[in-house]
Amino acid sequence: MEKLLNYKEDKILQETKCKLVVFSDIHYAPERPVNNGSIIDRKLTECAIPVLEKLIYEINNEIKPDVAINLGDLIEDFNDHDKDIINLNFIWNLLKRIEAPFYSIIGNHDLRSMSSRTEVEQIMGYEHSTFSVDVLGYHFVFLGLNVNNTSNVESGGILKTRCISEEDLKWIKEDLENTNLPTIVFSHYGIAEDDMKGNWWFEKHPDHAVLGNRGEVKEILKKDKNLLAVFSGHQHWTKKTIENGISYYVVGSLTENINDNGVPDGVYFEVTLEGNKIEVEEKHIRLK
């Protein structure tokens, strides 16, 4: 899994340039959760802080991107509301050290013990966790997850949080229709189809790797002539898929024991946008 991804795509010409850092699935926990009903064998939660601190240092002192983005699962939940709130506050305060403009999606583990997404939005300072921003001539759309309290919380709360709400789908459609800027969409769950063959987490349950109502999302995306790419996390591997002419990039987890050697993957993307050209380069934080 040490393979370097270095994708380059040309679409249309424009002079603007923008650099992003994209990472995902920190899975912070002050100690390893027990009896939370989730398999955590490959999550090196004890490495979350040192890996993130080193990434923040590189963002601030070496990479110096225009924007930094996290794609969700800030914490490894305890399936305990009060503990999870404490841990979300802790990791969010650490992320505030990023000196570039920083945005984050809320992941399934962040929401597992919550009755709604409101408390997590308040920690992050967001009025809504589905939102968009314009930066240096680019339009970035962040997909917030719906919390369905009629679903169970097994498998890390995946079934509880697998969908975008109808209200948010309507907002996303209108938002994309109202911009002419080159656009990137960010999601926690995958949106492209994939059988998950070879995926340690999801090969047996590929439906847990992707949005439940991704078909509705894709109907919106495929009509958007400005769309450059879609980025997601959650799947704990790093790859690219092209579906209906749309490029879908998946970034793995910062703390995944990807090679079963006790070393966190530390994976992140450096993304360079120039006009409608996008370059995505896979990088890794190494603790030693």
Secondary structure as a PSIPRED ss2 file (coil, helix, strand):
# PSIPRED VFORMAT (PSIPRED V4.0)

   1 M C   1.000  0.000  0.000
   2 E C   1.000  0.000  0.000
   3 K C   1.000  0.000  0.000
   4 L C   1.000  0.000  0.000
   5 L C   1.000  0.000  0.000
   6 N E   0.000  0.000  1.000
   7 Y E   0.000  0.000  1.000
   8 K E   0.000  0.000  1.000
   9 E E   0.000  0.000  1.000
  10 D C   1.000  0.000  0.000
  11 K C   1.000  0.000  0.000
  12 I C   1.000  0.000  0.000
  13 L C   1.000  0.000  0.000
  14 Q C   1.000  0.000  0.000
  15 E C   1.000  0.000  0.000
  16 T C   1.000  0.000  0.000
  17 K E   0.000  0.000  1.000
  18 C E   0.000  0.000  1.000
  19 K E   0.000  0.000  1.000
  20 L E   0.000  0.000  1.000
  21 V E   0.000  0.000  1.000
  22 V E   0.000  0.000  1.000
  23 F E   0.000  0.000  1.000
  24 S C   1.000  0.000  0.000
  25 D C   1.000  0.000  0.000
  26 I C   1.000  0.000  0.000
  27 H C   1.000  0.000  0.000
  28 Y E   0.000  0.000  1.000
  29 A C   1.000  0.000  0.000
  30 P C   1.000  0.000  0.000
  31 E C   1.000  0.000  0.000
  32 R C   1.000  0.000  0.000
  33 P C   1.000  0.000  0.000
  34 V C   1.000  0.000  0.000
  35 N C   1.000  0.000  0.000
  36 N C   1.000  0.000  0.000
  37 G C   1.000  0.000  0.000
  38 S C   1.000  0.000  0.000
  39 I C   1.000  0.000  0.000
  40 I C   1.000  0.000  0.000
  41 D C   1.000  0.000  0.000
  42 R C   1.000  0.000  0.000
  43 K E   0.000  0.000  1.000
  44 L C   1.000  0.000  0.000
  45 T H   0.000  1.000  0.000
  46 E H   0.000  1.000  0.000
  47 C H   0.000  1.000  0.000
  48 A H   0.000  1.000  0.000
  49 I H   0.000  1.000  0.000
  50 P H   0.000  1.000  0.000
  51 V H   0.000  1.000  0.000
  52 L H   0.000  1.000  0.000
  53 E H   0.000  1.000  0.000
  54 K H   0.000  1.000  0.000
  55 L H   0.000  1.000  0.000
  56 I H   0.000  1.000  0.000
  57 Y H   0.000  1.000  0.000
  58 E H   0.000  1.000  0.000
  59 I H   0.000  1.000  0.000
  60 N H   0.000  1.000  0.000
  61 N H   0.000  1.000  0.000
  62 E H   0.000  1.000  0.000
  63 I H   0.000  1.000  0.000
  64 K C   1.000  0.000  0.000
  65 P C   1.000  0.000  0.000
  66 D C   1.000  0.000  0.000
  67 V E   0.000  0.000  1.000
  68 A E   0.000  0.000  1.000
  69 I E   0.000  0.000  1.000
  70 N E   0.000  0.000  1.000
  71 L C   1.000  0.000  0.000
  72 G C   1.000  0.000  0.000
  73 D C   1.000  0.000  0.000
  74 L C   1.000  0.000  0.000
  75 I E   0.000  0.000  1.000
  76 E C   1.000  0.000  0.000
  77 D C   1.000  0.000  0.000
  78 F C   1.000  0.000  0.000
  79 N C   1.000  0.000  0.000
  80 D C   1.000  0.000  0.000
  81 H H   0.000  1.000  0.000
  82 D H   0.000  1.000  0.000
  83 K H   0.000  1.000  0.000
  84 D H   0.000  1.000  0.000
  85 I H   0.000  1.000  0.000
  86 I H   0.000  1.000  0.000
  87 N H   0.000  1.000  0.000
  88 L H   0.000  1.000  0.000
  89 N H   0.000  1.000  0.000
  90 F H   0.000  1.000  0.000
  91 I H   0.000  1.000  0.000
  92 W H   0.000  1.000  0.000
  93 N H   0.000  1.000  0.000
  94 L H   0.000  1.000  0.000
  95 L H   0.000  1.000  0.000
  96 K C   1.000  0.000  0.000
  97 R C   1.000  0.000  0.000
  98 I C   1.000  0.000  0.000
  99 E C   1.000  0.000  0.000
 100 A C   1.000  0.000  0.000
 101 P C   1.000  0.000  0.000
 102 F E   0.000  0.000  1.000
 103 Y E   0.000  0.000  1.000
 104 S E   0.000  0.000  1.000
 105 I C   1.000  0.000  0.000
 106 I C   1.000  0.000  0.000
 107 G C   1.000  0.000  0.000
 108 N H   0.000  1.000  0.000
 109 H H   0.000  1.000  0.000
 110 D H   0.000  1.000  0.000
 111 L H   0.000  1.000  0.000
 112 R C   1.000  0.000  0.000
 113 S C   1.000  0.000  0.000
 114 M C   1.000  0.000  0.000
 115 S C   1.000  0.000  0.000
 116 S C   1.000  0.000  0.000
 117 R C   1.000  0.000  0.000
 118 T H   0.000  1.000  0.000
 119 E H   0.000  1.000  0.000
 120 V H   0.000  1.000  0.000
 121 E H   0.000  1.000  0.000
 122 Q H   0.000  1.000  0.000
 123 I H   0.000  1.000  0.000
 124 M H   0.000  1.000  0.000
 125 G C   1.000  0.000  0.000
 126 Y C   1.000  0.000  0.000
 127 E C   1.000  0.000  0.000
 128 H C   1.000  0.000  0.000
 129 S C   1.000  0.000  0.000
 130 T C   1.000  0.000  0.000
 131 F E   0.000  0.000  1.000
 132 S E   0.000  0.000  1.000
 133 V E   0.000  0.000  1.000
 134 D E   0.000  0.000  1.000
 135 V E   0.000  0.000  1.000
 136 L C   1.000  0.000  0.000
 137 G C   1.000  0.000  0.000
 138 Y E   0.000  0.000  1.000
 139 H E   0.000  0.000  1.000
 140 F E   0.000  0.000  1.000
 141 V E   0.000  0.000  1.000
 142 F E   0.000  0.000  1.000
 143 L C   1.000  0.000  0.000
 144 G C   1.000  0.000  0.000
 145 L C   1.000  0.000  0.000
 146 N C   1.000  0.000  0.000
 147 V C   1.000  0.000  0.000
 148 N C   1.000  0.000  0.000
 149 N C   1.000  0.000  0.000
 150 T C   1.000  0.000  0.000
 151 S C   1.000  0.000  0.000
 152 N C   1.000  0.000  0.000
 153 V C   1.000  0.000  0.000
 154 E H   0.000  1.000  0.000
 155 S H   0.000  1.000  0.000
 156 G H   0.000  1.000  0.000
 157 G H   0.000  1.000  0.000
 158 I C   1.000  0.000  0.000
 159 L C   1.000  0.000  0.000
 160 K C   1.000  0.000  0.000
 161 T C   1.000  0.000  0.000
 162 R C   1.000  0.000  0.000
 163 C C   1.000  0.000  0.000
 164 I C   1.000  0.000  0.000
 165 S C   1.000  0.000  0.000
 166 E H   0.000  1.000  0.000
 167 E H   0.000  1.000  0.000
 168 D H   0.000  1.000  0.000
 169 L H   0.000  1.000  0.000
 170 K H   0.000  1.000  0.000
 171 W H   0.000  1.000  0.000
 172 I H   0.000  1.000  0.000
 173 K H   0.000  1.000  0.000
 174 E H   0.000  1.000  0.000
 175 D H   0.000  1.000  0.000
 176 L H   0.000  1.000  0.000
 177 E H   0.000  1.000  0.000
 178 N C   1.000  0.000  0.000
 179 T C   1.000  0.000  0.000
 180 N C   1.000  0.000  0.000
 181 L C   1.000  0.000  0.000
 182 P C   1.000  0.000  0.000
 183 T E   0.000  0.000  1.000
 184 I E   0.000  0.000  1.000
 185 V E   0.000  0.000  1.000
 186 F E   0.000  0.000  1.000
 187 S E   0.000  0.000  1.000
 188 H C   1.000  0.000  0.000
 189 Y C   1.000  0.000  0.000
 190 G E   0.000  0.000  1.000
 191 I C   1.000  0.000  0.000
 192 A C   1.000  0.000  0.000
 193 E C   1.000  0.000  0.000
 194 D C   1.000  0.000  0.000
 195 D C   1.000  0.000  0.000
 196 M C   1.000  0.000  0.000
 197 K C   1.000  0.000  0.000
 198 G C   1.000  0.000  0.000
 199 N C   1.000  0.000  0.000
 200 W C   1.000  0.000  0.000
 201 W C   1.000  0.000  0.000
 202 F C   1.000  0.000  0.000
 203 E C   1.000  0.000  0.000
 204 K C   1.000  0.000  0.000
 205 H C   1.000  0.000  0.000
 206 P H   0.000  1.000  0.000
 207 D H   0.000  1.000  0.000
 208 H H   0.000  1.000  0.000
 209 A H   0.000  1.000  0.000
 210 V E   0.000  0.000  1.000
 211 L C   1.000  0.000  0.000
 212 G C   1.000  0.000  0.000
 213 N C   1.000  0.000  0.000
 214 R H   0.000  1.000  0.000
 215 G H   0.000  1.000  0.000
 216 E H   0.000  1.000  0.000
 217 V H   0.000  1.000  0.000
 218 K H   0.000  1.000  0.000
 219 E H   0.000  1.000  0.000
 220 I H   0.000  1.000  0.000
 221 L H   0.000  1.000  0.000
 222 K C   1.000  0.000  0.000
 223 K C   1.000  0.000  0.000
 224 D C   1.000  0.000  0.000
 225 K C   1.000  0.000  0.000
 226 N C   1.000  0.000  0.000
 227 L E   0.000  0.000  1.000
 228 L E   0.000  0.000  1.000
 229 A E   0.000  0.000  1.000
 230 V E   0.000  0.000  1.000
 231 F E   0.000  0.000  1.000
 232 S E   0.000  0.000  1.000
 233 G C   1.000  0.000  0.000
 234 H C   1.000  0.000  0.000
 235 Q C   1.000  0.000  0.000
 236 H C   1.000  0.000  0.000
 237 W C   1.000  0.000  0.000
 238 T C   1.000  0.000  0.000
 239 K E   0.000  0.000  1.000
 240 K E   0.000  0.000  1.000
 241 T E   0.000  0.000  1.000
 242 I E   0.000  0.000  1.000
 243 E E   0.000  0.000  1.000
 244 N C   1.000  0.000  0.000
 245 G C   1.000  0.000  0.000
 246 I E   0.000  0.000  1.000
 247 S E   0.000  0.000  1.000
 248 Y E   0.000  0.000  1.000
 249 Y E   0.000  0.000  1.000
 250 V E   0.000  0.000  1.000
 251 V C   1.000  0.000  0.000
 252 G C   1.000  0.000  0.000
 253 S C   1.000  0.000  0.000
 254 L C   1.000  0.000  0.000
 255 T C   1.000  0.000  0.000
 256 E E   0.000  0.000  1.000
 257 N C   1.000  0.000  0.000
 258 I C   1.000  0.000  0.000
 259 N C   1.000  0.000  0.000
 260 D C   1.000  0.000  0.000
 261 N C   1.000  0.000  0.000
 262 G C   1.000  0.000  0.000
 263 V C   1.000  0.000  0.000
 264 P C   1.000  0.000  0.000
 265 D C   1.000  0.000  0.000
 266 G C   1.000  0.000  0.000
 267 V E   0.000  0.000  1.000
 268 Y E   0.000  0.000  1.000
 269 F E   0.000  0.000  1.000
 270 E E   0.000  0.000  1.000
 271 V E   0.000  0.000  1.000
 272 T E   0.000  0.000  1.000
 273 L E   0.000  0.000  1.000
 274 E E   0.000  0.000  1.000
 275 G C   1.000  0.000  0.000
 276 N C   1.000  0.000  0.000
 277 K E   0.000  0.000  1.000
 278 I E   0.000  0.000  1.000
 279 E E   0.000  0.000  1.000
 280 V E   0.000  0.000  1.000
 281 E E   0.000  0.000  1.000
 282 E E   0.000  0.000  1.000
 283 K E   0.000  0.000  1.000
 284 H E   0.000  0.000  1.000
 285 I C   1.000  0.000  0.000
 286 R C   1.000  0.000  0.000
 287 L C   1.000  0.000  0.000
 288 K C   1.000  0.000  0.000
